[in-house]
């Protein structure tokens, strides 16, 4: 990976803030459906995301695969946090299903000159 730990931390913070502002309910909805384990995309609008921090947009354009991996890691961590918050209402077995579901979320970027899906 060509991205430094400091750059990864910046990308992670910017993306987590974007998820909180724009996809909180989407993530809750996807993680609530624990009956089937499939891959679920969270569609990210590049224009909106990169408006918050153009530097992240530059990293994405230079290292799309690395930045997508960071996005997926942050997305899944955020989903785990949200399911952990709600898991106090569920028993342990149900919580394991939620954890498995959360690990199948993937960021998909649209609205950029190149679409990464």
Short mmCIF file of the C-alpha atoms (twelve columns), coordinates in Angstrom:
data_MODEL
# 
_entry.id   MODEL 
# 
loop_
_atom_site.group_PDB 
_atom_site.id 
_atom_site.type_symbol 
_atom_site.label_atom_id 
_atom_site.label_alt_id 
_atom_site.label_comp_id 
_atom_site.label_asym_id 
_atom_site.label_seq_id 
_atom_site.Cartn_x 
_atom_site.Cartn_y 
_atom_site.Cartn_z 
_atom_site.pdbx_PDB_model_num 
ATOM 1   C CA . UNK A 1   0.000   0.000   0.000   1 
ATOM 2   C CA . UNK A 2   1.310   3.421   -0.924  1 
ATOM 3   C CA . UNK A 3   -0.866  5.294   1.552   1 
ATOM 4   C CA . UNK A 4   0.758   6.254   4.846   1 
ATOM 5   C CA . UNK A 5   -0.884  5.509   8.215   1 
ATOM 6   C CA . UNK A 6   -1.585  9.247   8.625   1 
ATOM 7   C CA . UNK A 7   -3.272  9.395   5.222   1 
ATOM 8   C CA . UNK A 8   -5.263  6.258   6.028   1 
ATOM 9   C CA . UNK A 9   -6.420  7.834   9.307   1 
ATOM 10  C CA . UNK A 10  -7.521  10.999  7.462   1 
ATOM 11  C CA . UNK A 11  -9.386  8.993   4.815   1 
ATOM 12  C CA . UNK A 12  -11.041 6.929   7.542   1 
ATOM 13  C CA . UNK A 13  -12.176 9.995   9.515   1 
ATOM 14  C CA . UNK A 14  -13.575 11.749  6.444   1 
ATOM 15  C CA . UNK A 15  -15.393 8.617   5.259   1 
ATOM 16  C CA . UNK A 16  -16.802 7.833   8.708   1 
ATOM 17  C CA . UNK A 17  -18.165 11.365  8.970   1 
ATOM 18  C CA . UNK A 18  -19.713 11.003  5.492   1 
ATOM 19  C CA . UNK A 19  -21.335 7.686   6.481   1 
ATOM 20  C CA . UNK A 20  -22.758 9.201   9.665   1 
ATOM 21  C CA . UNK A 21  -24.191 12.179  7.790   1 
ATOM 22  C CA . UNK A 22  -25.495 10.392  4.679   1 
ATOM 23  C CA . UNK A 23  -25.868 6.632   5.237   1 
ATOM 24  C CA . UNK A 24  -26.683 6.025   8.921   1 
ATOM 25  C CA . UNK A 25  -30.193 4.725   8.176   1 
ATOM 26  C CA . UNK A 26  -29.016 2.704   5.152   1 
ATOM 27  C CA . UNK A 27  -26.483 0.866   7.307   1 
ATOM 28  C CA . UNK A 28  -29.069 0.213   10.037  1 
ATOM 29  C CA . UNK A 29  -31.492 -1.149  7.453   1 
ATOM 30  C CA . UNK A 30  -28.914 -3.440  5.826   1 
ATOM 31  C CA . UNK A 31  -27.607 -4.797  9.128   1 
ATOM 32  C CA . UNK A 32  -31.140 -5.386  10.451  1 
ATOM 33  C CA . UNK A 33  -31.828 -7.972  7.734   1 
ATOM 34  C CA . UNK A 34  -29.966 -10.899 9.283   1 
ATOM 35  C CA . UNK A 35  -31.936 -13.654 7.578   1 
ATOM 36  C CA . UNK A 36  -29.585 -13.938 4.627   1 
ATOM 37  C CA . UNK A 37  -25.882 -13.370 4.308   1 
ATOM 38  C CA . UNK A 38  -25.142 -11.653 1.021   1 
ATOM 39  C CA . UNK A 39  -23.002 -8.760  -0.114  1 
ATOM 40  C CA . UNK A 40  -24.740 -5.413  0.191   1 
ATOM 41  C CA . UNK A 41  -23.443 -2.253  -1.466  1 
ATOM 42  C CA . UNK A 42  -23.637 1.138   0.165   1 
ATOM 43  C CA . UNK A 43  -23.668 3.542   -2.782  1 
ATOM 44  C CA . UNK A 44  -21.419 6.523   -2.078  1 
ATOM 45  C CA . UNK A 45  -21.735 9.727   -4.097  1 
ATOM 46  C CA . UNK A 46  -18.169 10.791  -4.885  1 
ATOM 47  C CA . UNK A 47  -19.100 14.436  -5.388  1 
ATOM 48  C CA . UNK A 48  -20.658 14.698  -1.926  1 
ATOM 49  C CA . UNK A 49  -17.896 12.721  -0.234  1 
ATOM 50  C CA . UNK A 50  -14.999 14.556  -1.856  1 
ATOM 51  C CA . UNK A 51  -16.586 17.984  -1.279  1 
ATOM 52  C CA . UNK A 52  -15.840 17.425  2.412   1 
ATOM 53  C CA . UNK A 53  -12.151 16.850  1.716   1 
ATOM 54  C CA . UNK A 54  -10.586 17.180  -1.737  1 
ATOM 55  C CA . UNK A 55  -7.412  15.509  -0.493  1 
ATOM 56  C CA . UNK A 56  -9.350  12.254  -0.018  1 
ATOM 57  C CA . UNK A 57  -10.594 12.612  -3.604  1 
ATOM 58  C CA . UNK A 58  -6.996  12.972  -4.767  1 
ATOM 59  C CA . UNK A 59  -5.996  9.818   -2.866  1 
ATOM 60  C CA . UNK A 60  -8.979  7.983   -4.336  1 
ATOM 61  C CA . UNK A 61  -8.032  8.965   -7.883  1 
ATOM 62  C CA . UNK A 62  -4.388  8.002   -7.329  1 
ATOM 63  C CA . UNK A 63  -4.955  4.774   -5.331  1 
ATOM 64  C CA . UNK A 64  -8.561  3.638   -5.890  1 
ATOM 65  C CA . UNK A 65  -8.092  0.029   -4.759  1 
ATOM 66  C CA . UNK A 66  -6.328  1.028   -1.533  1 
ATOM 67  C CA . UNK A 67  -8.861  3.747   -0.715  1 
ATOM 68  C CA . UNK A 68  -11.811 1.414   -1.420  1 
ATOM 69  C CA . UNK A 69  -10.277 -1.088  1.015   1 
ATOM 70  C CA . UNK A 70  -10.119 1.658   3.655   1 
ATOM 71  C CA . UNK A 71  -13.727 2.654   2.886   1 
ATOM 72  C CA . UNK A 72  -14.883 -0.979  3.297   1 
ATOM 73  C CA . UNK A 73  -12.999 -1.324  6.580   1 
ATOM 74  C CA . UNK A 74  -14.544 1.883   7.958   1 
ATOM 75  C CA . UNK A 75  -18.007 0.928   6.666   1 
ATOM 76  C CA . UNK A 76  -17.894 -2.466  8.343   1 
ATOM 77  C CA . UNK A 77  -16.553 -0.980  11.588  1 
ATOM 78  C CA . UNK A 78  -19.388 1.571   11.549  1 
ATOM 79  C CA . UNK A 79  -21.940 -1.193  10.923  1 
ATOM 80  C CA . UNK A 80  -20.500 -3.206  13.812  1 
ATOM 81  C CA . UNK A 81  -20.785 -0.173  16.101  1 
ATOM 82  C CA . UNK A 82  -24.403 0.350   15.086  1 
ATOM 83  C CA . UNK A 83  -25.320 -3.317  15.578  1 
ATOM 84  C CA . UNK A 84  -23.451 -3.380  18.914  1 
ATOM 85  C CA . UNK A 85  -25.511 -0.363  20.015  1 
ATOM 86  C CA . UNK A 86  -28.721 -2.196  19.204  1 
ATOM 87  C CA . UNK A 87  -27.571 -5.634  20.301  1 
ATOM 88  C CA . UNK A 88  -28.368 -5.091  23.964  1 
ATOM 89  C CA . UNK A 89  -31.960 -5.818  22.901  1 
ATOM 90  C CA . UNK A 90  -30.971 -9.168  21.350  1 
ATOM 91  C CA . UNK A 91  -29.596 -12.431 22.642  1 
ATOM 92  C CA . UNK A 92  -26.042 -13.590 21.883  1 
ATOM 93  C CA . UNK A 93  -26.975 -15.881 18.955  1 
ATOM 94  C CA . UNK A 94  -28.828 -13.105 17.161  1 
ATOM 95  C CA . UNK A 95  -25.886 -10.809 17.724  1 
ATOM 96  C CA . UNK A 96  -23.583 -13.246 15.887  1 
ATOM 97  C CA . UNK A 97  -25.905 -13.104 12.874  1 
ATOM 98  C CA . UNK A 98  -25.711 -9.315  12.947  1 
ATOM 99  C CA . UNK A 99  -21.923 -9.460  13.062  1 
ATOM 100 C CA . UNK A 100 -21.836 -11.797 10.074  1 
ATOM 101 C CA . UNK A 101 -24.183 -9.494  8.156   1 
ATOM 102 C CA . UNK A 102 -22.132 -6.413  8.922   1 
ATOM 103 C CA . UNK A 103 -19.041 -7.968  7.382   1 
ATOM 104 C CA . UNK A 104 -20.736 -8.153  3.986   1 
ATOM 105 C CA . UNK A 105 -21.162 -4.396  3.390   1 
ATOM 106 C CA . UNK A 106 -19.102 -2.775  0.638   1 
ATOM 107 C CA . UNK A 107 -18.699 0.840   -0.468  1 
ATOM 108 C CA . UNK A 108 -19.519 1.516   -4.113  1 
ATOM 109 C CA . UNK A 109 -18.487 4.867   -5.543  1 
ATOM 110 C CA . UNK A 110 -20.649 6.672   -8.112  1 
ATOM 111 C CA . UNK A 111 -20.627 10.168  -9.551  1 
ATOM 112 C CA . UNK A 112 -16.904 10.145  -10.254 1 
ATOM 113 C CA . UNK A 113 -15.397 10.248  -13.720 1 
ATOM 114 C CA . UNK A 114 -14.672 6.529   -13.253 1 
ATOM 115 C CA . UNK A 115 -17.190 4.252   -11.557 1 
ATOM 116 C CA . UNK A 116 -15.783 1.675   -9.126  1 
ATOM 117 C CA . UNK A 117 -18.383 -1.015  -8.455  1 
# 
